[in-house]
Amino acid sequence: MHKWKFGTLNIRSGKEKLEGARIYEITKQIAQENLTFCCLQEVKYRNSGKKIIELNNGKKFNFFWCGQKKRRTAGIGLLIKSERGITTSQPDYQDPRVMGVNLNIHGFKIRLVIGYSPTNISGSDSAKDEFYRTLKKVCENRPKNHKLIVCGDFNAETSLVYDRTEFDGSYVMHQDELCNDNGQRLKSFSQQFKLCMPQTYFVHSLDERYSWYSPDNKTKKILDYVLTQRFVNQYITECFVNPRLDFESDHRLIVTEIETPKDKRSRYAVKPAITPKPDVKRLYEYQKEYLKRASEEIKNENQKIRLLKKYQITSYQV
């Protein structure tokens, strides 16, 4: 088995003349986190292209990007480590908001799709429809035996990711007070492709779930998501937001840890059971329920004893 990590982040790049230094610093932090690849959104590079970023320590990363031809808006990118055992196909530059690429990471073949959805407020319904049509097209256009992973900033809100709900794409919550239009579209997309949300499979505090902070740090939301097929989700060991890293952006890095088989023999080997972290809130609920039922049982037994004493009935006669 091979242990590795990947991430997704909205970098919100700024001035054009500072783009080179900005990407270098982001690559440096990604290398320190030991990520195999990182999906980037709001990369305001024009057109599409590729370049190699070499760090001072000798590590190399391939940087792919796709943006508008004239305007410096939207844009997505991918930073992937250049090392033996990792092969990358030429990305499908479908749109400045959607990119697909085929990866082989030490024998594990995946179809990686990066998305950056229009915002829920300023984005029109037609723009959102076009985004999800392109997203579905890129997801369907994958080679045989390549498992699907979708990452990005979907500007979607749903209460699914605020707790451990283990959402696997087979159901949709009907009472979802936090769900906005983008959230409903994202859940429908996940249900259509039967995609899991790894963020919902682990117990974390809210600080390790919030992926977006307002400039004054008062408003916090979850707008970035990782979606995987069930086959991939079984190998994921952790998925959390790292709030300690500062990328000079209002978004935070989502890190997913995974342990994948290197060959077919390892794929069918028995995997050790992962002991989940205890959910303290549920333990308190179980404790209250236990005390309630225990008190009722004791009360019923006391009533039986009083009746037996009153009518002088022995336990043998009963």
C-alpha positions in Angstrom: 0.0 0.0 0.0 1.1 3.5 -0.8 0.3 6.4 1.6 -0.1 9.8 0.1 -2.0 13.1 0.4 -3.7 15.5 -1.9 -5.4 18.9 -1.4 -7.7 21.6 -2.9 -7.5 25.3 -2.4 -8.9 28.6 -3.7 -5.8 30.8 -3.9 -7.4 34.0 -5.1 -4.3 35.2 -7.0 -3.9 39.0 -7.3 -1.8 41.2 -9.4 -0.4 39.8 -12.6 3.2 40.9 -12.0 3.2 39.0 -8.7 1.8 35.7 -10.0 5.2 34.0 -10.4 6.3 34.6 -6.8 2.8 33.8 -5.5 2.7 30.4 -7.2 6.2 29.6 -6.0 5.3 30.3 -2.3 2.1 28.2 -2.6 4.2 25.4 -4.2 6.7 25.6 -1.3 3.9 25.2 1.3 2.3 22.4 -0.6 5.7 20.6 -0.7 6.1 21.1 3.1 2.7 19.5 3.6 4.0 16.6 1.5 1.0 16.7 -0.9 1.2 14.6 -4.1 -1.0 17.1 -5.9 -3.1 20.1 -5.1 -6.1 21.4 -7.1 -6.2 25.2 -7.3 -9.1 27.6 -8.1 -9.3 31.2 -9.0 -5.9 31.0 -10.7 -6.1 34.2 -12.8 -3.6 33.1 -15.5 -4.6 33.8 -19.1 -5.1 31.0 -21.6 -3.8 27.5 -20.8 -0.4 26.1 -20.3 2.2 24.2 -18.3 5.5 24.9 -16.6 7.8 23.2 -14.2 8.4 24.8 -10.8 11.7 23.8 -9.1 12.1 24.6 -5.4 15.4 25.4 -3.6 15.4 21.9 -2.0 15.4 20.2 -5.5 11.8 19.1 -5.5 9.9 19.7 -8.8 6.2 20.3 -9.4 4.4 20.4 -12.7 2.0 23.3 -12.9 -1.0 23.2 -15.3 -3.5 26.0 -15.6 -6.5 27.0 -17.7 -7.9 30.6 -17.7 -9.8 33.1 -19.8 -8.2 34.3 -23.0 -8.4 38.0 -22.2 -10.0 38.7 -18.8 -8.1 37.7 -15.7 -11.1 36.1 -13.9 -11.9 32.5 -12.6 -9.2 30.1 -13.8 -8.2 26.8 -12.4 -4.9 24.9 -12.0 -3.1 21.8 -10.8 0.2 21.4 -9.0 1.5 17.8 -9.1 4.7 16.4 -7.8 7.3 15.3 -10.3 8.7 12.0 -9.1 9.1 8.4 -10.1 5.9 6.4 -9.9 3.6 9.3 -10.9 2.5 9.8 -14.5 0.2 12.5 -15.8 -1.7 12.8 -19.1 -2.3 16.0 -20.9 -5.1 17.8 -19.1 -8.5 18.3 -20.8 -8.8 22.0 -21.0 -12.5 22.2 -21.2 -13.3 25.5 -19.6 -11.7 28.1 -17.2 -13.9 26.6 -14.5 -13.4 22.8 -15.3 -10.4 20.7 -15.9 -9.9 17.0 -16.2 -6.6 15.0 -16.0 -5.8 11.3 -15.8 -3.2 10.3 -13.1 -1.4 7.1 -12.2 -0.1 7.4 -8.7 2.1 4.3 -7.9 -0.3 2.0 -9.7 -3.6 3.6 -8.6 -5.3 5.1 -11.6 -7.6 8.1 -11.1 -9.6 10.6 -13.2 -9.1 13.9 -11.4 -11.7 16.7 -12.1 -11.2 20.2 -10.8 -14.1 22.6 -10.6 -14.8 26.2 -9.7 -18.5 27.0 -9.7 -20.0 30.4 -10.2 -21.0 32.0 -6.9 -24.4 31.6 -5.5 -25.2 35.3 -5.6 -23.5 36.8 -8.6 -23.6 33.7 -10.8 -26.7 33.4 -13.1 -28.7 30.2 -13.4 -27.5 29.8 -17.0 -23.9 30.0 -15.9 -24.4 27.4 -13.2 -26.2 25.1 -15.7 -23.3 25.4 -18.1 -20.8 24.7 -15.4 -22.5 21.5 -14.3 -23.0 20.3 -17.9 -19.3 20.7 -18.5 -18.5 19.1 -15.2 -20.6 16.0 -16.0 -19.1 15.8 -19.5 -15.6 15.7 -18.1 -16.5 13.2 -15.4 -18.1 10.8 -18.0 -15.1 11.1 -20.3 -12.7 9.0 -18.3 -10.7 5.9 -19.4 -11.6 2.4 -18.2 -10.4 1.4 -14.7 -9.8 5.1 -13.7 -11.6 6.0 -10.5 -13.2 9.4 -10.2 -12.1 12.2 -7.8 -13.7 15.6 -8.0 -12.2 18.6 -6.1 -12.9 22.3 -6.0 -14.6 25.4 -4.8 -18.3 24.8 -5.5 -19.6 27.8 -3.5 -22.2 25.3 -2.2 -23.6 25.2 1.3 -25.2 22.2 2.9 -25.6 21.0 6.5 -24.2 17.5 5.4 -20.6 18.5 6.0 -21.0 20.1 9.4 -21.2 16.7 11.2 -20.4 13.1 10.6 -23.2 12.1 8.2 -21.3 9.6 6.0 -22.9 10.9 2.8 -22.3 8.4 0.0 -24.5 9.8 -2.7 -27.4 7.4 -2.2 -29.6 9.9 -0.4 -30.4 13.6 -0.2 -31.4 15.4 3.0 -34.9 16.9 2.6 -34.6 19.2 5.7 -31.5 21.1 4.9 -31.8 24.6 6.2 -28.3 25.7 5.1 -28.6 24.4 1.6 -28.5 27.1 -1.1 -29.0 26.7 -4.9 -25.4 25.6 -5.5 -25.7 23.1 -2.6 -28.8 21.5 -4.1 -27.0 21.2 -7.5 -23.9 19.7 -5.8 -26.0 17.1 -4.0 -27.9 16.2 -7.2 -24.6 15.8 -9.0 -23.2 13.6 -6.3 -26.3 11.5 -6.3 -26.1 11.1 -10.1 -22.5 9.8 -10.0 -22.8 8.1 -6.6 -20.0 10.2 -5.1 -19.1 10.2 -1.4 -18.1 13.3 0.6 -15.0 12.2 2.6 -15.4 15.3 4.8 -18.6 13.6 6.3 -16.9 10.4 7.3 -14.7 11.8 10.1 -15.3 13.5 13.4 -13.7 17.0 13.5 -14.2 20.3 15.2 -15.8 23.1 13.2 -12.4 24.8 12.9 -11.2 21.8 10.9 -14.3 21.9 8.7 -14.7 25.6 7.8 -13.0 26.2 4.4 -13.9 29.9 4.0 -13.5 32.9 6.3 -14.7 36.4 5.8 -12.1 39.2 5.9 -13.0 40.0 9.6 -13.0 36.2 10.5 -16.5 36.5 11.9 -18.4 34.6 9.2 -17.2 31.1 8.4 -18.6 28.6 5.9 -17.8 25.4 4.1 -17.7 26.1 0.3 -15.0 23.7 -0.9 -15.5 20.0 -1.3 -13.8 16.7 -2.1 -16.0 14.1 -3.9 -14.9 10.5 -4.6 -16.3 7.2 -5.8 -17.1 4.6 -3.2 -14.1 2.5 -4.3 -11.7 5.4 -3.6 -13.5 6.4 -0.4 -12.7 3.0 1.3 -9.0 3.9 1.1 -9.3 7.4 2.6 -8.0 7.5 6.2 -8.5 11.2 6.9 -10.1 14.4 5.4 -9.8 17.8 7.2 -9.2 21.5 6.8 -5.9 22.8 7.9 -6.7 26.3 9.4 -3.1 27.0 10.4 -1.6 27.4 6.9 -1.8 30.9 5.5 -2.0 31.2 1.7 -3.1 34.9 1.8 -6.5 33.8 0.8 -9.9 33.7 2.4 -10.1 30.0 1.8 -8.3 27.2 3.7 -6.6 24.1 2.4 -8.5 20.8 2.5 -6.2 17.9 3.0 -7.2 14.3 2.2 -5.0 11.4 3.3 -5.3 8.1 1.4 -3.6 4.7 1.4 -4.0 3.0 -2.0 -2.9 -0.4 -3.3 0.1 -0.5 -5.7 -1.0 -3.6 -7.6 -4.0 -5.9 -8.1 -2.9 -8.3 -5.3 -2.8 -5.6 -2.7 -6.2 -4.4 -3.9 -7.9 -7.5 -2.7 -5.9 -8.0 0.5 -7.8 -7.7 3.8 -7.4 -4.2 5.1 -7.1 -3.6 8.9 -10.2 -2.1 10.4 -9.8 1.7 11.1 -10.9 2.6 14.6 -12.9 5.8 14.4 -12.5 8.6 16.9 -15.2 8.6 19.5 -18.0 11.1 19.0 -18.3 12.8 22.5 -21.7 14.4 21.7 -23.2 11.0 20.8 -21.7 9.4 23.9 -23.5 12.0 26.1 -26.7 11.2 24.2 -26.2 7.5 24.8 -25.5 8.2 28.5 -28.7 10.2 28.9 -30.7 7.6 27.2 -29.2 4.8 29.4 -29.9 6.7 32.6 -33.4 7.4 31.5 -34.1 3.7 30.8 -32.3 2.6 33.9 -34.4 4.9 36.1 -37.6 3.6 34.5 -36.6 0.0 35.1 -35.7 0.7 38.7 -39.1 2.4 39.2 -41.0 -0.5 37.8 -39.1 -3.0 40.0 -39.9 -0.9 43.1 -43.6 -0.9 42.2 -43.5 -4.7 41.8 -41.8 -5.2 45.2 -44.4 -2.9 46.9 -47.3 -4.9 45.4 -45.7 -8.2 46.5 -45.3 -6.9 50.1 -48.8 -5.5 50.1 -50.5 -8.7 49.2 -47.9 -11.0 50.8 -47.2 -12.8 47.5 -44.0 -14.8 47.4 -41.8 -14.8 44.3 -42.5 -18.6 44.1 -46.2 -18.1 43.8 -45.7 -15.5 41.1 
